Amino acid sequence: MPNIIFSEGSGLNDSVFGKSQYPIRAIIQKSVEAFEAMSMIDKIYSMDTTKNFAEKYTSETSVGDFEDVGENGAYPKTGMQEGYSKVIEPTTWKSSFEVTQEMVEDAKYGKIKSRASIFTTSYNRTREKFAATMLAGGVGSTVTIGKKTYDTNCADGTPLFGQNHPSKTKGTKFVQSNAFKAAFATSIFDRVQEHMQDFKDDDGNLLNIAPDTIIIPNVGSLKREVFALAGSDFDPATANNALNFQAGLWNVIVWPYLPKMIGNKPYFIMMDSRFKDDYECLPWLDRVPLSVRSDIDPNTDANVFKGRARFGAGFNNWRCVAICGEGITGTALTA
């Protein structure tokens, strides 16, 4: 989470407002640090910073296989090309609150501190909601947050979670799916894991995908099923004491900012956290950290605190994640 920059506005009357502003600064910093410990953004997105107005994320296709050319054979020529690319542009986010002249005169410091705490909680909540809504919105091409519409396609021009991801080198002759339609069950979970382990690159070469993270919304029944699968030494679906090979393999993230249902049904997301970071699959760009400044409103004499930040997120490579749920539009799975 970005640090907060706090600057005093021009014309500030230190002898009147100084005692209220500096405690506010301390409260703001403490609130961000406390919220950061609970944030899931850096566990799901590939965190990045930039000094540019936008960043382009791309890849290169693989080189062809070696060939047996026999004794004194010539070197075969092979090549590679740029893969699909995605441009992520941070956008500007703003908010403000004010401390009235009367509050300062009447020494209402508790009220001032409370407003400062609420202000920074709002900033962090905005980031968390934006991140979660973008991820869940990956089942479609766009998602609307507030009055703005955001692109949730990945670099290949299809939704992050889709059943027809094309190949850069083979086009739609070779498509793959990371969206699956099925209710949660141990056998379905195994199938999704298998499909992820079979993901290939644009040239059809098998990748080393090793999913290690389960992301779910805060749904009680789903949590019980997932934790039983991930934590039980024996098969949670039967009484025959069969060994549960999934036990201990997973980091389970319950993200309460995710929508509880997609298509009116629970769902789960599976992710390879190593591949996600190594290939910057889900970039989160911080351009300008939250900057808080204060000015005196000449019409009311209130001290107005204004917060501004620039950040953004998008999706580059779909291969680090897969989604499954009974309400998902995707490849049908059977137990």
C-alpha positions in Angstrom: 0.0 0.0 0.0 1.4 3.4 -0.9 2.7 5.8 1.8 0.7 9.0 2.3 2.3 12.4 1.5 0.9 15.2 3.7 1.6 18.8 2.8 0.5 22.1 4.4 -1.6 24.4 2.1 -0.6 28.0 1.4 -2.0 30.5 3.8 -2.3 28.0 6.6 -2.6 29.6 10.0 -0.3 27.4 12.2 -1.2 29.2 15.4 -4.8 28.1 14.9 -4.7 24.9 13.0 -1.3 23.4 13.7 -2.5 21.5 16.8 -5.2 19.8 14.8 -3.3 19.0 11.6 -0.4 17.1 13.0 -2.5 14.6 15.0 -4.5 14.1 11.8 -1.4 13.2 9.9 -0.4 10.6 12.5 -3.9 9.0 12.4 -3.9 8.8 8.6 -0.5 7.0 8.5 -1.6 4.6 11.3 -4.9 3.8 9.6 -3.2 2.9 6.3 -0.7 0.6 8.0 -3.4 -1.2 9.9 -5.5 -1.7 6.8 -2.5 -2.9 4.8 -2.2 -5.9 7.0 -5.7 -7.1 6.0 -5.4 -6.2 2.3 -5.6 -9.0 -0.3 -4.5 -6.9 -3.3 -0.8 -7.8 -3.1 -1.7 -11.5 -2.7 -3.7 -11.6 -5.9 -2.3 -8.9 -8.2 1.2 -8.4 -9.5 2.2 -5.2 -7.7 4.1 -2.7 -9.8 4.9 1.1 -9.7 5.4 3.4 -12.6 6.5 7.0 -13.4 4.8 6.9 -16.8 1.2 7.6 -17.8 0.8 3.9 -18.7 2.7 0.7 -19.0 2.7 -2.0 -21.7 2.9 -5.7 -20.6 3.8 -8.3 -23.2 5.6 -11.5 -23.7 7.5 -13.5 -26.4 6.4 -16.8 -27.8 8.6 -19.8 -27.3 11.4 -21.0 -29.5 10.8 -24.2 -31.4 12.2 -27.6 -30.3 15.7 -28.7 -31.0 16.0 -31.1 -34.0 18.1 -34.2 -34.6 20.2 -33.1 -37.6 22.6 -36.1 -37.7 26.4 -35.9 -38.0 27.6 -32.5 -39.3 24.1 -31.3 -39.9 23.2 -27.6 -40.4 21.6 -25.6 -37.6 17.9 -25.4 -38.2 16.5 -21.8 -38.1 13.7 -21.1 -35.6 12.3 -17.9 -34.2 10.0 -16.2 -31.8 7.6 -13.3 -31.9 6.0 -10.8 -29.5 3.0 -12.3 -27.8 -0.2 -10.5 -27.0 0.2 -7.2 -25.1 -1.8 -5.2 -22.7 -1.6 -1.5 -21.8 -2.5 -0.5 -18.2 -3.2 3.1 -17.5 -3.5 4.4 -13.9 -6.5 6.7 -13.3 -6.9 9.5 -10.8 -8.9 9.0 -7.6 -10.0 11.9 -5.3 -11.9 12.6 -2.1 -12.0 15.2 0.6 -13.2 16.1 4.1 -13.3 19.3 6.1 -12.7 20.5 9.6 -14.7 23.5 10.6 -13.4 26.6 12.2 -15.8 25.9 15.1 -14.4 22.4 15.7 -10.9 23.9 16.2 -12.2 26.7 18.3 -14.2 24.3 20.5 -11.2 21.8 20.6 -13.2 19.0 19.1 -10.0 17.0 18.4 -11.8 13.6 18.9 -14.2 14.6 16.1 -11.3 15.6 13.9 -9.4 12.4 14.5 -12.5 10.4 13.8 -13.0 12.1 10.4 -9.3 11.5 9.5 -9.7 7.8 10.3 -12.9 7.5 8.2 -11.2 9.4 5.3 -8.2 6.9 5.1 -10.5 3.9 5.6 -12.5 5.1 2.6 -9.3 5.3 0.5 -8.2 1.8 1.3 -11.8 0.4 1.0 -12.0 2.0 -2.5 -8.8 0.2 -3.5 -9.9 -3.1 -2.1 -13.4 -2.9 -3.7 -11.9 -1.9 -7.0 -9.5 -4.8 -7.0 -12.1 -7.4 -6.0 -14.7 -6.1 -8.5 -12.2 -6.1 -11.3 -11.3 -9.7 -10.6 -14.8 -11.0 -10.4 -15.7 -8.9 -13.4 -13.2 -10.9 -15.4 -16.0 -13.2 -16.3 -17.0 -10.5 -18.8 -15.3 -8.0 -21.0 -16.0 -4.9 -18.9 -17.2 -4.1 -15.4 -18.9 -0.9 -14.1 -17.7 0.6 -10.8 -19.5 3.7 -9.8 -19.9 5.8 -12.9 -16.9 4.3 -14.8 -16.6 1.3 -17.0 -13.3 -0.7 -16.9 -11.8 -3.2 -19.3 -11.5 -6.7 -17.9 -10.2 -8.4 -21.1 -6.7 -9.9 -20.9 -4.0 -9.3 -23.5 -5.5 -11.7 -26.0 -8.7 -9.5 -26.3 -11.0 -12.0 -24.5 -12.3 -11.8 -20.9 -9.8 -12.8 -18.1 -12.0 -15.9 -17.4 -13.1 -17.3 -20.8 -13.4 -20.6 -22.7 -11.9 -19.4 -26.0 -8.5 -17.9 -25.3 -6.8 -17.8 -28.7 -3.1 -18.5 -29.5 -0.9 -15.7 -30.8 0.7 -18.1 -33.3 -2.2 -20.3 -34.1 -5.2 -18.0 -33.7 -8.5 -19.6 -33.0 -7.3 -23.0 -34.3 -5.9 -23.5 -30.8 -8.0 -22.2 -27.9 -7.9 -22.8 -24.2 -10.4 -22.3 -21.3 -9.9 -21.1 -17.8 -13.7 -20.7 -17.0 -15.5 -23.8 -15.9 -19.2 -24.5 -15.1 -19.8 -26.9 -12.2 -20.9 -26.9 -8.5 -18.1 -27.2 -6.0 -17.1 -30.8 -5.1 -13.8 -32.5 -4.4 -13.8 -34.2 -7.8 -14.6 -30.9 -9.6 -11.8 -29.2 -7.7 -9.4 -31.9 -8.9 -10.6 -31.4 -12.4 -9.9 -27.7 -12.4 -6.5 -28.3 -10.9 -5.8 -30.8 -13.7 -6.9 -28.3 -16.4 -4.6 -25.6 -15.0 -1.7 -28.0 -14.9 -2.4 -28.7 -18.6 -2.3 -25.1 -19.7 0.0 -24.5 -22.7 1.7 -21.5 -24.2 0.9 -20.0 -27.6 2.9 -22.7 -29.4 1.2 -25.6 -27.6 4.1 -26.3 -25.2 3.1 -27.5 -21.8 3.7 -24.9 -19.0 4.8 -25.6 -15.5 1.5 -24.3 -13.9 1.3 -25.3 -10.2 -1.8 -23.8 -8.6 -1.3 -23.1 -4.9 -4.0 -20.6 -4.0 -7.8 -20.8 -3.6 -9.7 -17.5 -3.6 -13.3 -17.5 -2.4 -15.9 -15.0 -1.3 -17.2 -14.9 2.2 -19.9 -17.7 1.9 -20.1 -19.9 4.9 -21.1 -23.2 3.2 -18.3 -22.7 0.6 -15.7 -21.9 3.2 -16.6 -25.1 5.1 -16.2 -27.2 1.9 -13.0 -25.6 0.8 -11.3 -25.7 4.2 -12.4 -29.4 4.6 -10.8 -30.2 1.3 -7.6 -28.2 1.9 -7.1 -29.1 5.5 -8.3 -32.7 5.9 -5.8 -35.5 5.8 -8.5 -37.8 4.6 -11.1 -37.6 1.8 -13.7 -35.2 3.2 -16.4 -36.6 0.9 -16.3 -40.2 2.1 -16.0 -42.3 5.2 -13.5 -44.7 3.8 -10.4 -42.8 5.1 -8.9 -42.5 1.6 -5.8 -40.2 1.7 -6.6 -36.6 0.7 -3.6 -35.6 -1.5 -4.9 -32.0 -1.6 -4.2 -31.5 2.2 -1.6 -28.9 2.9 -1.1 -27.8 -0.7 -3.2 -24.7 -0.6 -3.3 -21.1 0.7 -6.9 -20.2 1.1 -7.9 -16.6 0.7 -11.4 -15.5 1.8 -11.9 -12.1 0.3 -15.1 -10.5 1.7 -15.0 -7.7 -1.0 -15.7 -10.3 -3.7 -19.4 -10.7 -4.7 -20.8 -13.7 -2.9 -22.4 -15.1 -6.1 -21.8 -15.1 -9.8 -24.9 -16.2 -11.8 -26.6 -16.5 -8.4 -24.3 -19.4 -7.4 -21.1 -19.7 -5.3 -17.8 -20.0 -7.1 -14.1 -20.4 -6.5 -10.9 -19.1 -8.1 -7.7 -21.1 -8.4 -4.4 -19.4 -8.9 -0.7 -20.1 -9.3 0.9 -17.3 -7.2 4.4 -17.9 -8.5 3.4 -17.8 -12.2 1.2 -14.8 -11.5 4.2 -12.8 -10.3 6.9 -14.2 -12.6 4.8 -13.3 -15.7 3.1 -10.2 -14.3 -0.3 -11.7 -15.2 -2.5 -9.4 -13.2 -0.7 -6.1 -13.0 -1.6 -3.5 -10.4 0.0 -0.1 -11.1 0.6 2.6 -8.5 1.5 5.8 -10.2 1.0 8.4 -7.4 0.6 7.5 -3.8 -2.2 9.1 -1.8 -1.3 12.7 -1.3 -3.2 14.7 1.3 -3.1 18.5 1.4 -5.1 21.1 3.3 -6.4 24.5 2.4 -8.6 27.1 4.0 -12.0 27.6 2.3 -12.3 31.4 2.1 -16.1 31.3 2.2 -16.4 29.2 5.3 -13.0 29.3 7.0 -13.1 25.5 7.2 -9.9 23.5 6.8 -10.5 21.3 3.8 -8.4 18.1 3.5 -8.1 16.8 0.0 -6.8 13.3 -1.0 -5.6 12.4 -4.5 -4.0 9.2 -5.8 -3.4 7.5 -9.2 -3.6 3.8 -9.5 -5.0 1.2 -11.9 -5.2 -2.5 -12.7 -5.8 -4.8 -15.6 -5.2 -8.3 -16.9 -2.3 -9.5 -19.0 -1.9 -13.3 -19.0 -4.9 -15.4 -18.1 -2.9 -18.6 -17.4 -2.3 -18.0 -13.7 -6.0 -18.3 -12.8 -9.1 -20.3 -13.4 -12.7 -19.8 -12.1 -15.3 -22.5 -11.5 -18.9 -22.2 -10.4 -22.4 -23.5 -11.2 -23.3 -20.0 -12.4 -20.3 -19.5 -14.5 -20.5 -19.3 -18.3 -17.7 -21.7 -19.2 -16.6 -25.2 -20.1 -18.9 -27.7 -18.4 -17.3 -30.2 -16.0 -18.7 -33.4 -14.6 -17.7 -35.1 -11.4 
